[in-house]
Amino acid sequence: MKTARQHSAFLIIGIFLLGASMRTPFTSIPSVINEIAASFHTPATSLGILTTIPLICFGLCSTLVPGIARRLGNELALFIALLLLAAGSYLRIFGFSALLTGTLIIGVATTFINVLIPAVITENLPTKIGPVTGTYNVAMTLFSAVGAYAIAPISAASSWQFAIVLLSGLVLFTALVWLPNLRFNYRTSGTDTKETGANMWKNPRAWFLLFYFAGSSFVFYTIVAWLPSIAMANGMTTNTASLIAGLFQLFSIPTAFATPVLATRMSNRIPLVLAAGISTALGFLAMLLPIHQFWYYVLIALLLGLGTAATFSLIMTLLGLKTRTAGDTRNLSGMVQSLGYLLAAFGPTVTGNLKAASGSWHGPISVTLIVICLFTLFGTLSERNQYVN
């Protein structure tokens, strides 16, 4: 049974703001990609790497985070990550090289937040893992959507540089709110095996969660990359397709909060795994039908939003529920997200190449349906045991 540590009164609001500021610096960029490309005299298509760089950082750096956090302490590591996130975000306005460098820094900083939040919640709020994780997920989803929508009108009224400066202010505000948590920072002794945690790479049960996360992320990033294109291929206008993509994000909010709460109250979470997988699969199956109506794609966005958000928030919750110590949670989180994100990065590329080769979205959609079946299978296998070790 995990025991709670004493923590700051600002911990929960700090976790909420970490979720709010984590994705906003890079999820808002696609909305002004044409303006950025024009200012640097480069094709907009060449800037797709701006959303790929953070994903690669998640994969390459996640395994490094637990060791660094043990030496610095989780709270201090998160504060430094916020400072890096702000610096990287502001750096992007100073030139093309600075844009790429800043995006790389953002990717590294976001990796720390990704990995450490489950451990911070488990360590400080072990009896509130569900609702706090749900609140964090809602903040990520809501502010990602708000940032993506807000940056365009702000940029139109001033410049994309000013819009980035303005939105990046949220990160600095989060760092300020997080400061009181540094009083409760705890560094782990190298000989404290309980807090150092087990080696999850040698744990077969941990691999079930890794493949569950990898497959679901493969599907999520495929949706983010290609849902508007699939909608346009079925008769939607550019503006309508953009609206559908926005609705996909907004429809994610209910299950992003509800799933962690439900997960903490259930001893067997296979029904949640199956419900989320079926909802996502139905969304992709629906795209195979030749129905070219706006309401139909709103329904697809609803199914995909509810399903993918339920799966992601369930996995983030399981990282805490299936480990006995904060050290194990931190190690499991690092392992799952490292190789998981690297495998997920193939999603948009594989499906995009299949579309280019076949000239139809039926092939990519069918492959994605197979991945959905596989990650749902790994999700059910992960529920065979209460803990990973």
N, C-alpha and C positions, 0 to 999 in steps of 0.2 A: 504494500500500500504506500503510495507516494505521500510524503508529508510536505505541507506548504511552508515556504520560507516567508519571513517578514518582507513586505514590499511597500513601495511608495503608493500613496493615494492616487498618483497620476499614472499608474501602470495600465489600467484598462483603457483610459482615453489615449494613452500613448500607443497602445497596440492598435487601436482603431485608426489613429493618424498614420501609423506605419503602413497599414493596409491602404489608406487613402493615397499616400504619397509614393508607394512602391512602384506602381505601374504607370502612373500619370506621365512621368517624364518621357517615356518612349511609346506608350500607346496613343498619345495625342499627335505624334509626328506624322503618321500617314495622312491625316486630314489636311496638312499644309505641305505635303511632299512636293507639289508642283512649284509652290512659291520658293521653297528652299532650293530646288534644282535650278530655277531661273536665276536666283541670286548668285549661285556659284557656277553658272553657265555649264551645267552638266545635265545629261538626260535623266528624267525622273526615274526611269527604269533602273538606272545604276544605283539608286539610293535604297533599293529594297534591302540592302545589307544592314540598314539602320535598325530594322526590326529583327534581323537574324543575329546580329552581334550579341545582344543580351542573352538570347537563347543558348548560344554557344558558350557564353560565360557561365551560365547556370550549370551546364554540363561539365565544363572543365574545372570549375573552381569549387563546386559543392563539397567535394571530399576534403578540401583544404580547410574549410570553415570550422569544423569541430575542434581540430587541434589548435587553431588560432584563438577560438573562443575560450577554450580551457585555460589558456595562458592569460588572456585579457579579462575574461569574465563576459558573460552574455550581454549584460547591460552596456558595458563600455564598448564592446565590439559593435553593437547596434548603433551607438552614438557616433562612433567613427564612420560607420557605414552611411549614416545620414549626412555627415559632413562631406564625404566623398560623393554621395548622390547629388547633393546641392552643387558642389564644385563641378562635377561632370556635366550637370544640366546647364549651368551658366556658361561653361567653356564652349559649348556648341555654337554660340552666336558669333565667334571671332574668326571664322574661316573654315574652309573645307577640311583641312587637316585637323583643326580643333573640333570640328563636328564629329569626325570619326574617333578621335581620342576621347572626347567627352562621352560618346556613346559607349566606348569600351569601359570607361570608369563607372558609368551608370550600371553596366552589366555586372561588374564585379561587386559593386555596392549592393545591388538588388539581390545577388546571390546570398550574401550574408543574412539579409532580412528573410529571404525564402527559407533558409535552413534553420535559423535560430528562433523564429517565432514559435513553432511548435514546442521547442524546448523551454522557452521562457514561460509559455502558458502552463506546460506540465509542471514545471518547477515551482511556480508561484501560485498557480490557481488550479490545483489538481482536481478539485471538486466542481470546477466550472469550465472544464475543457470544452464541452459542447457549445454553450452559449457564447463564450468568448471567441472561440474559433469561428463560430457563425458570424459574429459581429465583425471580425477581421475580414472574412470573406466578402461580406456585404460591402464593407468599405472599399475593398479592392475593385469589386464589380461596379459599384455606383460611381466612384470617382474616375475609373477608366472611361466610362461612358460620358461623364460630365466633361472630362478633359478633352476627349475626342471631339465633342460638339462645341465646346467653348472656344477652343483655340482658333477655329476658322473665322468666326465673326470678329474676335479680338484682332487677329492678323489682318483682316480686311479693313478694320478701322485704323490700324496703325502699321505694324509690320510683324512678320513671323518672329523676329528676334525679340520684340517687346512682349509678344504673347508667351514665348518660352520663359522670359525673365519673370513675368507675372505668375505663371503657373508654377514655376520653380520655387516661388516664395512659400508654397505649402510645405516644401521639404524643410526649409529653414525654420518655419513655425513648429513643425514636428520635432526637430532637434531641440528647440527651446523647451517644449513641453516635456521632452524625454529627460531633460537634465536632472530633475529630482530623483529619477530612478538610479542614477549613478551612486547615490549614497548606499544602495543595497547591492552593489556589484560584488560578485563572489568569484574569486579565482580558484581553480581546481589544482590541487597538488598532483604532481606527476605520479605519486605513489598511491593516490586515492582511487582504487580500481572501481569503486562504486560510482564515482562521479566521472571517471574517465570513460567508462562504458565498454561494452563488448564490441568485438570486431564483427560487424554485421555482414561483411563480404563473405564470411565463412558460414553464414547462417542460411540454410535452404528456405526457411519460412520467410525471411526478409526478401528473398528474391521474388516470391509471389507478389509482394507489395510493389517491388520495383517494376515488374512487368505490367502490373495493373496500372501503375502511374504512367509508364512509358506509352502503353497503348492508348490510354485515355487522353494523354497530352498530344500524341500523334493525331488523334481525331480532332481535338480542340483547335490546334493550330492549322489544321487543314480547313476547318470551318471558317476560321478568321481570315485565312488567305483567299478562299475560293467561293464562299457563300454569295457575295455580291455578283461574281462572274457567272455562277450557275443561275442566279435569279435573272440576270440580264440575258443569258442564253435562252431563257424561257419567257422572254417578252417583256421583262421589267425595264423601266428606264433607269438611267444612272442614279437619279435622285431617289427613286423608289428602292433600288437595290441598296443604296446607302442607308435608307431608313430601315430596311429589313435587317441589315447588319447591326444597326443601333438597337433595334428591338430584341435581337438575339442577346445582346449584353443586358438589357433591362429585364428580360424575362428570366435571367439567371438569378436574380436577387432572392426570390422566395425560397428556392431550394438551397441557395448558398447559406442562408441562415438556418433553415429548418432542419437540414440533414444532420449537421453536427449535434444539434439538440436531441434529435431522435436517436442518433447513434449511441450517445452516452446512456440512454435509457434501455437499450436493447442488448441482450446477451448474445443473440444471433442476428447479425446484420445482413445476412444473405438476401432477405427481401429488399433491403435498400439497394444492394448491389444490382439485383435483377431489375428493379424498377427503373433505376438510372440507365442501365444498359439498354433496356427495352425502349425507353423514351427516345434515347439517342438513335437507336436503330430505326425506329418508326419514322423519325425525321428524315433519315437518308433514304429509306424505302419510298417515302412520299415524293422525293425528288426524282424518282425514276418514272413517275406517272406524268403524262403529257397534259398537265393542267396549268394554264397560264393566267391565273387570277391572283390579284394582290392578296385577298383574304387567305388564299391557300398557302402563300409563302409566309404570311404572318403566323399561320398554324405551324408551319415547318420551323420557323424561328422559335416559337414557343416550345415545341418538343425538344429541339436541340439545346435551347437555353436551359430549360429545366433539367434535362438529362446530364449535360456536361458539367453544370454547376454542382449538381448533386454528387457526381462522381469525384470531382476535384475536392469538394469540401469534405466528403467522406474520407478520402485518403489522408488529407491534412489532419483530420481528427484521429484516424487510426494510428498515426505516427505516435501520438501520445497515449492512446488507449492500449496499444499492444506492446508497450514497454513499461518496465518497472521503475526505472530511474531516469532523471533528466539527461544523464550521460548517454544512456541507451537511446533516448529519444533524439538527441542531437546527432548521434552516429547514424541511426536509421534514416533520419531526415536527409543527411548528407549523402548517404549511399543511394537512396531511392531517387533523389533529385539529380544526382550527377549523371549516371548512365541513362536514367529516365529521360532527361531533357535532351541528351545527345541523340537518342533514338527518336524522340519526338521531332527533332529538327528535320528528319527525313520526310515528315508528313507532307508539307506543302510541295517539296521538290518532287517526290515520287508521284503524287497525284497530278501535279502540273505536267510532268513529263508524259504520263499516261494519256492525259488529255491531248497534248501536242501530237503524240504518236497516233492516237486513234481518231482524233477529231470529234470525239463525243465525250460527255461527262459520265456515261453509263459505266465505263471501265473503272475510272477512279472511285465512283460511288460504290461500286461492287467490292473493290479492294478495301475501302474504308469499312464497309459492313462486316467483312471478314475480321478486320482488326477489332471492331466493336465486340464481336463474338469472343475473340481471344482474350481481350482484357476483362470482359465480364467473367470468363472462366477463371482467370487468375484471381479476380476479386473474390469469387466464391471459395477458391482454394485457400486464400489468406484467412478465411473465417473458420477453417477447420480447428484452429487452436486459439485460445484466448490471448496468449502472448507469443511474440516471435522467439523468445528464449526463456 
